[in-house]
């Protein structure tokens, strides 16, 4: 028995050793891949700032800084740069010392990885900013403003309906909007414009020569209203944000929000995205700021609830109009205000998804008894090109910062191509 055990123990040890050593090698290889990816991510953001030799040295330095070689030895073996195409490829190889496999005179295990990366941060990009112009965007932006509107005018929304005048402290105002302006109440539609300003500032910073990034502005309602076609001039875009004739300011709103017709119309305006290699083939990003509700004012005010089922979250399938053209969609959800004491809210957005006629398919595991309001963020996240291009915002600061956060996320994102 002792002889048999002695004979079989060596291959058993080698088998166990091989399992342990190859597991270690696999873990080292994963770490190598992560280190190489990190180095290339850092490099692609600087590809226009250095010549080829400097950039290769920086990649080597970044890779070295990321690497933990306490139990292995690996180095970069090849770096290829395509500055015109904003693409970097690199390979790394190394060895991992063995433990029990050394009994079979196998001292090391070879490992190797490859990575290729391309980033939109230095590419040509068209940014299409789309602002929801439904009456619900005329909600007072702060809790103080909402409280003031509710206590003095009886409604948190600054509607333009001339059939609904309001008298406050003996002064008659032709619309709730007129009172909100007189009271200095900031509306969500005003905050939306502040958010666009933040994006324009970022474009100025990312494209100092104004030669790579264009911006276009739209209002979304019954259809798409073009306020500004794609332009390299951020100063022109800023002028549109303060010009009431652009129909982007809170001085106007649209009576309905039809995402199905609006996004279909937007598809033709945005067009098909390119690879970002030139001004004739730009990447395309749609920044959508919305409360996500398909609605029409008359559907809310019609007696007897005849049309309640049509006030519903947008169907994310409608976003495919844009996605099918290879454009990316980033969505900022300006959270819909819950009004549990309002009969109109309870019959529409406060009602269940199973009672709506939205035409979409609920997420797996989501009950039809889920309220339409609770489903809005799910629908909008599904509309976005990826979960990291969706943000939910409630406060003035969150809305103002939200669009720029999404824009940053897009610009600093990169695509690992192998």
N, C-alpha and C positions, 0 to 999 in steps of 0.2 A: 504493500500500500504506500509505503514511504517513497518507494521508487516511482510509482505511478504519479503520486502527487508532485514529486519533484519534476517529472517530465512535463506534466500538463500545466504546472504553475507558471512557467515562463511564457507560453503563448497566452495564458489567461491575463498575466500582468501586462503583456504587450497589447492585448485587446482593450483592457481597461485604460492603459496609458494612451493608446491611440484615440480613444473616445475623449479623454480629458484634454489631450493636447490639441485635437482638432476643434474641440469646443472653445479652447483658449484662442486658437488661431481665428476662428469664426468671429469671436468677440473683438479681437484686434482689428480684423478686416472691417467690421461695422464701424469701429472707432475711426479707422483710416478714412472710410467713406465720408463720415460726418465731418472730419477735419478738412478733407479736400473740398467738400461742398461749401463749408464755411469760408474757406480761403477764397474760393471762386466767387461766392456771393459778395464778399467784401471787395474783391477786385473789379467786378463788373460795374459797381457803382462809381468806380474811379477810372473807367476805361478811357474817358475823354481827357483826363487830367494828366496822364503820364505817357511817355513814349514807350515803345514795346519793351526795351531792356529794363527800364525802371519798373514797369508793371510786372514783368516776370520776377524781378527781385522781390517786389512787394508780395507777390503770391507765395514765393518760397518762404519769406519771413513770416507771413500770416500762417502758413501751414506749419512751420516750425513752432510758432507760438501756441497753436492749438494742440499740437501733438504731445502725447504722454508716452515717452519711449522707455519707461522704467523696466518693462519686461519684453521689449521687442525692438526691432530695428527696421525702420522704413523711411524712404526718401522719395521726393518727387523725381520722376524719370523723364517726363516730357511735358512741355507746356506749349500750346498753340494758341495764337491770338488772331482774331479777325476784327480789327478795330472798326472797320467800315460796317460790318454786320453786327457789331456789338456782341460777339460770341467768343467764349473762351473754352478751350478743352484742355484737359490735363490728365495725366496718369501718375500713379504712385505704386511702388513695389517695395517689398521688404521681407523680413523673415521673423519668425517667432520661435524662440528656443524651446525645445521639448523637455519633458521630464522623464517619464517612464519609457518613452519610445527611444531614449538614448541607449537603453539596453540592447536595442537592435542596431545600434550605431547610426540612428537617425537623429541628428543633432538639431535640425531646424525644420520648420514648415514654411514654405513660401506663401506669401499673400500678395494680392494686387487689386487695385481699384481704378476706375476711370470715371470722369465726370465731365459734363459739358453744360454750359449755362448761357442763357441769353436773357437780358433784362430790358424791360420797357422804360426804365428810368432815363435812358439816354437815347431812346428811339423817338421817332416822329409819332405824335399822339394827337388825336382829336378828342376833346372833352365836350360832351353834350350834356348840359345841365338842364334838367327838367323839373319844373316847380308845379306842384299841385295847386290849382287855382279854384278849388271848390269852396263853397261858403264856410265849410268847417275849418278852413285855414284862417278864417277871420276870428278865431278864438283868441281871447286875451292870453298873452304869452306867459304871464306870471300869475301866481295864486292871488297876489294883491290886486292885480288888474281884473282877474275873474271875479273876485269878491266885490270890487267896486262896480263892475258892470252888472252883476246880479242884484246888488242892493239898490242901486240907483236907477238902472234901466230895466231890470227884471230878466236879463238874459246875458250869458257870458260871451255871446257871439256878436260881433259888430257887423251885422248884415246891412246890405245896401238896398234892401226892399223899401221903396218909397211908400208902400201901403202900410208900413209899420213905423209910424213916427213915434217919438218918445219925448215926454216932458220931464225935465229934471230941474228942481228948484225954481219952478216957474218959467223956465226957458224951454221952448219947443224946438226939438231937433227933427229934421225931416227923415232921418234914418238913424238906426243904432250906430252905424259907422260914423256919422257926423258927430254924435255925442262922444264916441270913443276918441276921436281926434281932438275935440274940445277939451276932454278930460286928460289928454296926454297918455292914453292907454296904448301900450305897445302890443301889437298883434303877432300871432305866429307867422303870418305872411310877411311881416316886417323882419322878424327874426330869420326867416328863410333867406332874405336878401343879405342879411349880415353873414350868414353861412356862405353864400356865394362869394362875398367879398373876401372871406378867408381863403377860399380856393384860388381866387384871382391873385392874392398875395403869394400863394405857394407857386403858382405858375410863373410869376415874376421871378421868384427865387430859383426855380428849377430850370427855367429857360431865359437866362438873362438877356440873350440877344433876340428873343422873340422870333425864333426861326424854326422851332421844332414843335411847339405845342399850340394848337388852336383851340378856341373855346366858342361854343354856340349856346344860345339861351332859348328856352321854350316855356310856354305855359301849357298845362295839361288840364283839359276839361272835357267838353263834348267831343273835341278832337284836339289836335296839336296846333298851338298857335306859335308861329316862329317869331321870336322877338329879335334874334340876332343870328345870322348865318355864321358859319365858322370863320373866325378871324384870329390873326396873331396879336391883335391890339387889345390888351386888357383894359386900356384906358377907355376904349369905345364901349367895352362890356360894362365898365363901371358907370358910364353915363346912362346906359339903358336901365340900370338898377334904380336910378332916381328919377327916371322919366315916366310919368304916368301914362304917356301914349304907348309905351312898350307893353302895357297891360300886365306887367309883372309886379307892380306895387300893390299895396293894400287898397288903393283907390278903386280897384276893379276886381271882380271875381266872375267865375263862370257858374251857371246855374246847375250844371251836371258834371259828373266825373264818369266818363265811359272809357275804362281802360282798354276794352276790346277794340274800339275804333281808334282811340288815341295812340296806342302802341303800334297798331297796324300802320297808322299814318306816320308815326315816328320812324318806322323801319325805312320808309322811302327817303326820309330826311337824313338819316344817319348813314345809310348805305352799307356796303360790305367792308369789313375791316381788312387791312393788309397785314404785312409782317413788321411794319414800323421801320423799314429800311430806308424810306425816302418820303418826301412830302406827298408823293403820288400814291404811296402805299402805307398810310398811317395805321397804327393801332387805334382802336376806337373804344372809348369808355363812356357809358351813359350813367350819369349821377342823378338818381331819381329821389326827390324829396317829396314824401306823400304821407297821408294818413291811411292810405290803402283801402278806402271804401268806395265801391261802385255805387253811385247814387245819383239822384236827381231831386232838386228841392221840392218839386211838385209831388214827388212820391211820398215825401215826408208830410206834406200839408193836405194831401187828398183825404177826405173823410172816409170813414168806415174801413180803413186799412186795406183797400183794394190792391195796392201795389207794394205792400210791406216786404214781400219776399225778394224784391229786386234790390233792396238796400243790403249789400252783402260785401264780404271781403273780395278783393280782386282775385281772379283766377290766375295762378302763376303760369299756366300754360300760355297765356297771352304774351308773356315775356319772351317766349320762343321766337316771336317775330324778330326780336333784336338778336338773340343768341344764335339763331340760325344763320345770321350774317357775320358770325365770328366776332361780334362786338361783345365787350364785357358790360355787365350791369351791376352797379353798386346801389344799394337802397338804404336811405335814411328814413326810418319810420318815426314820424311825429305822432306819438301815441294818442290814440283817439280817446277823448274825454268820456268817462263813464258818467251818465246822468240818470241814476236809478229812480229818481222821483219824476222823471219826464216820461209821459206816456208815449211820445214819439220814439224816444230812444228804446224803451222797453219793447216796442212793437217791431223794431228794426235791428239795430246793431246789438241790442241787449237780448234779442231772441236767439234761438238755437240755429246751428248750421243745417240741421235736417229740415228745417222749415224754410230755408232759403232756396233761391233758384240760381245759384252762382255758376253751376255747370261744371265745376271742377271735381276732383277726386280727393277726398280727405286723406291726410297722412295715415299711414298704417298705425293702428292702435289708438287713433283719436276717435272719441265717441261723437255721434251725431248730435248728442245733447250739449256739446261744447258750444258756448255762446259765440256769436259771430265776432264780437269784440276780442275774445280770447284767441280766436283763430287768425286774426289779422296779422300778427307778427309771424306766425308760421307760414302763411301764404306769401308774405313779402320776403321772408328768408329763402323760400323756395324760388322766388322770382330772381333773386340775386344770383350771380354766376358762381359764387362760392359762399359758404357761411361767414368767412372773414370779410366779405364785402357787404355785410348787413349790420346795421346798428339801429337799436331802438333808443329814442330820445324823448324825454318828457319836458325837462326844464329848458329855459332860454339858453343857458350855457351849453347844455348837452346838444341842443339843436345847432347852435352856432358852431360848435367844435366838431359836430358829427360829420359834416360833408368833408371838411379838411382831413379828418382822420381817415375817412374812406379813400380820399384822393392820395394821401400818404401811403396807405396800405397798398394801393394799386401801383404807385410809382416805385416803391421800394421792393415790390414783389419781383421775383425772377422765376424763370421757367427752367428747371433742370431738364435737359434734353436727353440725358442717358444716365 
